[in-house]
Amino acid sequence: MKNHTIIVGAGIAGMVASIAAHDEGAQVTLIDRGSVGLGTNSALSGGLFTGPTFLHSPEEYIRDTLDVGRGINCERLVRLVASKASEGFDFLREMGLNLLEFPTAFAVQSSSPEIIRGVTLAKEVAKKVRELPGIKILTGFYVTEILTENSQAHGVKGFDKEGKDMTLYCDGVIIATGGAGAIYSRNDNQKTIMGQGYYLAPKQGLSCVTWSLSSVIHWL
């Protein structure tokens, strides 16, 4: 299969990346050890996105973000998010989501008062992913290694939910496992999500770039 991309992690970042790769003409295999969308930190989130609004200009957003980050933010990326935020919000609306606008943020409108916003967010994006014929979903698969040759990723190894070893080959790998918040003693990650995926690339000597959820959405 030519132009085949494997994406490890089926939270919002992984699902959005799979849609973007599909739209660029790639055949995609979306992998997660749990379920698509709902087994992730994304589903537990408040479905709230800060960004420029009608009362909060891009420059005010940049200033406040740098202030909250105590100056250790990458200002270039903060400015990128500020300039592309509206495109990200439009993308979420295209997924069928209703966004409520507040003075400094947008929030996903939940399908009912009993359902947290993150669940509504994850379900709607997952629905879109399942509708695209070029995306294959593989759940219950735990990736333990990225296969490389000449410093290029060409597949993944791991095991399925029954413990059977599996190897998949591809033309490129995207790691979207998340969980970096686990480096802090106090965090709101699910207890089983500890950022293990970040280990996969350096283990094979590969260089990698980390992106926030907002950055992945703005990639579109």
N, C-alpha and C positions, 0 to 999 in steps of 0.2 A: 504494500500500500504506500503510495507516494504522498508526501506532504502530510504525514500523520503526526499529530501532537498528542502527547499524554499529559494530562493535568492531574496532579496529585492534590486532593483536597476539594471537597464539594460544598464548601461554605459559599457565602456570597462572592468572595473574591474568585474562587475557583469556577463557580458557575458563570460569572461575568466574563472571565477569561475564556471559557469554553465558547460562549456566544461570540466573542470578538474573533477568536481563531476560526470559528465556523464561517463567520461573515467574510473572512479573508480567504476562504476557499479550502481550509484545512479539514481533514477528517480528524475527529477528536475522540479520545477515550478519556472520560472523566472518572477518576478513581477516588473512592473513599472507603475507609475501614468501617464506617457507619452508614447511615442513610444520607440521601442527598438533601442538603439544606438543613433538615431538622436535627441532625446529630451534631450540630456545630455551635460555636459561640455566637454565630450570626443570629441563630434562632432565639438565643437568650438575651439578645441586645434590646435596647429600648427603641430601636428603629428611629433614632434621632440623629440628624446630620447638621452640624454647624456649618455656616457658610454665609456669603453675602446675601442679604435680603433687602426688601424695600426700605427697611430702617437701619440697615447695617451695611455700609459701603465696603467694597473690596479692601480698601486701605484700612478701615477700622477692623475688619476681620483679620487682616495680616498682623496688625498691631496687637490685638487681643490674643491671637494665637501665639505669637512670639513671647508675649508677657506671661501667659499661662505656662509656656514651655521653659520659662526661666532662661531664655536665650540660647538653649542648646538645640533648638530646632534647626533644620536645614532651611534657611530663609528662601532659597531658590525654589524648593519644593512647596513651601507654604504659599509662595506667590503663584506657582503653577496651579495649585488647588484653587486659589482664589479666582484665577482667570478662567478656569475650566469648570467650576462648580455648577454653573447653570446647565451645562451640557450633561453632567452627571444626573442632575435632578430630572432633566427631560428624558433621559434614558429610563429612569425608574418609572416615570409616568407611562412610557411606551410599554413597560412590562405590565401595565394595568393597575398600577398602584396609585392611590390618591394621597397627595402630600398636603399636610396642613402647614401653613406658613406662620412662623412666630417671629418676633423682632430680631432674633439672632440665629434662627435655625429653622429647618424643615423637619417634620415628623411624619412617618408613615401612619395613615389612618387605618386602625385595626378593623378587621372584618366584623368584630363584635366586641363588646366591653370585656368579655371573659378571656379573650385571646390577646396575649401581649403582642406588641407591634412587630417585634423581631420574627415571630412565627408567621405573621401575615407576609412580611417581607420575604422570608425564605420560601414560603409556599408559592408565591406568585412568580418569583424568578425561576424556581425549580419547574414550575408548569411550563414556562417558556422553553427551558432547556429540553424538556421531554418532547416538545413539539418539533424540534429541529431534527431532521432525519440524519444529518451528518455527525451527530453526537451519540456515541455509545456510552452507556453508564454501567460502571462496574463497581458494585458495593461489596462490602465484606472482604476487601483485599487490603492487607497491611503491607505497604512498601518498605523494604529494609535496605535497598541499595539502588543507586542509579548506575546503569551500565554505561561505560565510556570507552571511547577509542580515539586516540590523538586529541585528547582534551575536549572531545565532543560527546554529548549525551546521545545515546541511541536506544535506550530502553530502560526498563526497571525490573527488579526482582523483588519477590516477596512471598507471602503465603495467603491463602484464602481462609474463610471462617472455619473450615474443617482442618486447617493446618497443612494443606497440600501446597507444596512449592509451586510458584508460577513465575514465568518470565514473559514479558511483553516487549516487543521491539517497536521503535518509532524513529522519527526524524528530529524530534525535539521534546524536551520535558519542561513543564512549568510546575514549580513547587508553590502551592497555595494552601499550605496546611495551617498557617497561622499559629496562634498560641504563644506569641512572644511575651505576653503579659505575665507568663509564669516565672519570669526571672525575678519578679517582685514577690516578697513574702505575702503581701496583700494584693489580691487581684480578683477579677470577677470571671475568670475562665471556668469552663467546666473542668472538674477535677482531673479528667483523663486527657485533657488537652494541654500539653506542657511544652509545645514548641519543638517536638522531636524532629519534625520535618526539616528544620533549619540545619540539622546535622548532615543531611543526605549529600548536599553539594560539596561542602568542605571536606567531607570524608573521602571523596573521590578526587580532591584537588581542583575542583571547579570553582571559578569565581562566580559570585551571584550578587544580585541587587535586590534589596528588600523594598517593598512598596506597601503603602497603606491601602486600606479598602477604598478610600476616596481616589487614590491614584489609579487603582485598577479600573474603577468605574470611568474615570476620566480618560483612560486609554482609548476608549471608544470615540 
